[in-house]
């Protein structure tokens, strides 16, 4: 089970998440509750997410402006659903729709761990 952390500027904000990524890899999942593909991607994440990677949940319906900030600050075009893996303030991996894959995330994180 995933310990989703909300990205809503009340509980957690983008600047804090980017700063945390300088210590360890952080993920952001951009999700639209009105999209069946997004719901399927979320279920796939929940079935195989590595518990040692913090993941933030961005509700696109209620927080589209934060999604715009994510795109602008990290230089990644908005898609939905979308998963971003951030480390050292930069996106190391991003996937959208059915290309969101936890095994690829694990490979990136393993590579980051070996660099340290």
C-alpha positions, -999 to 999 in steps of 0.1 A, spaced: 0 0 0 12 35 -9 16 62 18 3 90 -5 14 124 6 -8 153 -7 8 180 -29 -16 208 -22 4 238 -9 -12 234 25 3 201 37 33 200 13 44 224 -14 65 221 -45 95 240 -32 98 217 -2 95 186 -23 122 199 -47 145 206 -17 138 171 -2 149 156 -36 184 168 -29 185 143 -1 167 114 -17 146 106 -48 110 118 -46 81 110 -69 50 131 -78 20 114 -93 -4 137 -112 -38 122 -112 -72 131 -126 -101 114 -108 -123 119 -139 -99 99 -162 -102 61 -164 -66 57 -176 -54 78 -147 -73 55 -123 -58 25 -139 -22 40 -136 -29 47 -99 -40 11 -93 -9 -2 -110 13 21 -88 -5 9 -57 1 -27 -65 39 -24 -69 52 9 -55 86 5 -37 79 15 -1 113 33 3 104 61 -22 82 90 -10 54 97 -34 33 128 -36 -3 128 -50 -14 158 -70 -51 161 -76 -53 177 -110 -90 186 -107 -86 207 -76 -49 218 -80 -43 225 -117 -23 256 -109 1 235 -89 4 211 -119 13 242 -140 39 251 -115 54 216 -116 56 218 -154 72 252 -153 97 247 -125 108 213 -136 107 219 -173 84 189 -181 53 192 -203 21 185 -184 4 151 -190 -23 132 -172 -17 109 -156 20 115 -151 47 103 -128 78 123 -121 109 110 -103 129 140 -89 164 139 -76 188 168 -69 160 191 -80 158 176 -115 135 152 -131 153 119 -137 124 100 -150 89 108 -162 62 87 -176 26 92 -186 -5 71 -192 3 34 -196 41 41 -197 41 47 -160 62 17 -147 74 10 -112 101 -14 -124 117 15 -144 114 37 -113 132 10 -93 160 9 -119 165 47 -117 165 47 -79 190 18 -79 212 37 -102 210 68 -80 219 47 -50 250 33 -67 261 69 -76 261 79 -39 
